[in-house]
Amino acid sequence: MKGYRAALLRFDPAAAPQQSAVYEADGLLVVGPDARGTQVVQAAGAWTTLAPRYPGLVVAHWPGRLIAPGFVDLHLHYPQTNVIGSPASGLLPWLENYTFPEEQRFESPDYSAAEAAFFLDELLRHGVTTALTFATSHPASVQALFTAAQQRQLRVITGLCLMDRHAPAALLNRAGPGGTDATEQSLIDSESLLQQWQGVGRLGYAITPRFAPTSSDAQLRGAGELAARHPQAWVQSHVAENPDEISWARALFPQSRSYLATYADFGLMRERSVYAHCIHFDDADRALMCETGAAAAVCPTSNLFLGSGFFDYAAADLAGFCYGLASDVGGGTSFSPFHTMLAAYYVGREGQAKPGLSLSPQQLWWQHTAGAAQALGLDGRGGGPAVGNLQPGCEADFVVLNPQATPLLARRTGRAATLDELLFALIVLGDDRVVERTVISQAI
């Protein structure tokens, strides 16, 4: 076992998110293997209480630092790293002018491998230890990302992007040998990749229709059947991000009650289904999210950048469905969880049916750690250690943060009188300089 001494932040699973933080100004995190050999938190609490229980424990002492759970990014695109900050008038022009041309390059295994390495290193540099991310429609892009994640022992969930229509020909799923059409081959390739990677170490497979308009009925139906055969896999897609996109989806699938309901009609809404954006919902959509156990990936920097709209936190809480925060790189403007949390605060203040909601600092942190893990079904309820938290029994992924990383941040955190003031100062003034080290439990 190993010990780590510093200020310590974790979350009480039984508490409301806005008041869930558990903080020790001088804490001890004790890490060691469980019965399966996974490095988990053995104990967490005040140094003065726990230290006498572990005589002889080797302890790394980091005075002036804060140990916190590794961040969980609930939705982003590894092939879009190079298009961050590209100007466009909205979502669809941004896709056509920047994203689709870049994604075509991922047909190359060498290009995919180089981009996967940079992408994952950026996640780690920003303190992200679990990520649900898109690849492209090229199997090489999926293989490259899983291989690079396995080398870094990083928890990554991804899958082949399913798109058999309404996109550039170079990005559509390809036909297979022996006359197999593109739609059927995309499903064959998806299941093959799923069987190869799902549950290997810390990796997971996500059945990934890009969004309903770029998949035919046959492809969506096949994806739903694949999800039914593999309940431990994830499902990810986009929904209700932009009014033009919604109109397009409704025209293509008029038999469905709503854009969201299209996914349910094809068997793609269940636990471990994560839908990015979920902005333009009605009450029936929110009820459907709750009934099916699907979760929302809230992408505030992307939504603000592309002018897509605002996630309605108050309505989501009233309906009772799960959600968590996501960077949505490269529509999102930063890998930084601090930037994402700050943007979520803006959305809460401005974007509700009744503006003026003030998301507490504790809830913002929870949304990017324990709350996002809950949305993924990785909070321990489905078996195995929880992620996104540092309570006993959780996987021991953590970040070491420096509240004095910049002169202004040091000045503000030095005057913080409460935990909320400390956490909010980090949100408002923090960036990648705050993340001093990222520790992956399997590499301890």
Protein Blocks (a to p, Z undefined) as FASTA:
>chain_A
ZZdddddddddfkbcfklmcccdfbdcddddddfkopacdfbgcdfklmmmmmghiacdd
dehiacddddddfbdcfklmmmgoiacfbfklmmmmmmmmmmmmmmpmklmmmmmmmmmm
mmmmnopabdcddddfbfklmmmmmmmmmmnopacdddddddfehiafklpccddehhia
fklmmmmmmmmmmmmmgopajaccddddfbfmlpcfklmmmmmmmmmmmmmbccdddehk
bfklmmmmmmmmmmbmblklmmmmnopacehiacehjlmccfklmmmmmmnopacdddfk
lmmmnonaccdfklmmmnopacdddekiakbgbfblklmmmmmmmmmmmmgmbghiacdf
klmmmmmmmmmmmmnopnopngpjdehiacehiacbdcdddfklpmklmmmmmmpcbfkl
mmmmmmmmgcfklmmbdcdfklZZ
